[in-house]
Each structure stands twice: as structure tokens, then as C-alpha cells.
Amino acid sequence: MMTRRALIGTGAVVVGAGGLLVAAEATGRLDDVADAVGIDPKPQPDPDDTRVLRRAARATAELQAAVAATSAGHPGLDLAAVTAAVGEQLAALGGAEAPAGAAPPADQGAAVDALAQALDIACKDRARDAVTAGSPALVRVLAAMSAGHAQSARVVRSLR
């Protein structure tokens, strides 16, 4: 049978260790503490970064659908480079399903303008996402995507 002193002592140790773990987590040192005692910490993705990543993937899938629809509706437009760039970006984000989008305008000039505008919006959105992302790797991906969207918009405008 356990004595009262042993029970109180064990409880104090457990509470003290729990308090130290909570303090280590709050100060961002928990991984260092785990590493010091020989535990290999597994990094967990930031939930905010996960939301940014999903939003970027969904928007890129919609952009890919718009590029494909414009390319199919206006076969005279050479959108191969833009299609490849947006496809690579979507693959880098892990892919996503695009909802059915609206058909591009029947007029080729209007379709070019609409696609360029969609690329401009995507460029600004990815730049904003890069500023809010916490992971340096995700920041680099989103900033590169923003630059790629800007370049794709220039390519599309040159087709006018």
C-alpha cells in the first residue's frame, strides 16, 4: 500500500513535470527539450499554413480549368507554356479538384483579357498568401507561384 507522503510526492512530481512541458510548449522549446532527452520530435504542420496551402491548391485548380477551357475554346491560342506552368504549380501544391467553371468568352480578345485578369488575380492572391504563410518553404513556393502567374499573364497578353 502506498503511503500518503509517497502519493503526495508523486503527484507533485507529475504536476511539476506537466507544468514544465506546458511552459516549454508555450515558449517554443518543447522540441529542444524532447531532443535533449533523446526523443526524436516529429514536426507538425502549422494549421494556418495547411489552410493557405489548400486555398492555393483550390485556386490553382480553378485557374488550370480556366486555362484549359480557354485553350479548348480558342485553339488558335498557344497556351501550352501557360498550361504547363499552372499544371506544375498545381502538382507542387499536391493537386486539387476544380469545380466546373464558366466557359470563356466567345471573342478571342475577350477570352485573352479574361484569362490574363484571372492570372493577375492569382498572382496577387499568392503574393498575399506568401506574406501570411509561416513556413519558409511554403513562402518560397507561394512567392514563386506569384511570379509564375505574373509571367503567365504577360505571355497571355502577348497573344492578343
Secondary structure as the mmCIF struct_conf table of DSSP 4:
data_model
#
loop_
_struct_conf.conf_type_id
_struct_conf.id
_struct_conf.beg_label_comp_id
_struct_conf.beg_label_asym_id
_struct_conf.beg_label_seq_id
_struct_conf.end_label_comp_id
_struct_conf.end_label_asym_id
_struct_conf.end_label_seq_id
HELX_RH_AL_P HELX_RH_AL_P1 ARG A 4 ALA A 26
TURN_TY1_P TURN_TY1_P1 THR A 27 GLY A 28
HELX_RH_AL_P HELX_RH_AL_P2 LEU A 30 ALA A 36
TURN_TY1_P TURN_TY1_P2 VAL A 37 GLY A 38
HELX_RH_AL_P HELX_RH_AL_P3 PRO A 47 GLY A 73
TURN_TY1_P TURN_TY1_P3 PRO A 75 GLY A 76
BEND BEND1 LEU A 77 LEU A 77
HELX_RH_AL_P HELX_RH_AL_P4 ALA A 80 ALA A 92
TURN_TY1_P TURN_TY1_P4 LEU A 93 GLY A 94
HELX_LH_PP_P HELX_LH_PP_P1 GLU A 97 ALA A 100
HELX_LH_PP_P HELX_LH_PP_P2 ALA A 102 PRO A 105
BEND BEND2 ALA A 106 ASP A 107
HELX_RH_AL_P HELX_RH_AL_P5 GLN A 108 THR A 132
BEND BEND3 SER A 135 SER A 135
HELX_RH_AL_P HELX_RH_AL_P6 PRO A 136 SER A 158
TURN_TY1_P TURN_TY1_P5 LEU A 159 LEU A 159
#
